[in-house]
Amino acid sequence: MANTVIIYTQTTCGPCQEEKMWLTSQQVAFEDRDIRKNDAYFQEAISLGASMTPVTLIKKEDGEDIIIHGFDKEALKEALSL
């Protein structure tokens, strides 16, 4: 089951760092996209409806995209079947 997990973050965001540590502890591979270092990532996050970070995009094998705003551990567990 190979989900693609992309997290839109910024260095000064505490919940972003917490989510990355949590995902690492769950052995979930993810791509970290810092919205302050790359304007394209900022625009992508906005297009996902972001008003804050982190924003997590989970691309499921079946083609479904799940977007989670903020560090919502329960929503992440459900989306990633943890």
Number of C-alpha atoms within 10 A of each C-alpha: 8 11 18 16 20 17 25 24 28 20 11 10 12 13 16 23 16 13 20 20 12 14 17 12 9 11 9 15 14 17 13 17 21 20 21 14 12 10 11 13 18 18 12 14 24 15 9 14 12 19 11 14 22 29 24 28 20 21 17 16 11 9 9 10 15 15 20 21 18 17 20 14 13 10 14 18 12 9 17 17 8 9
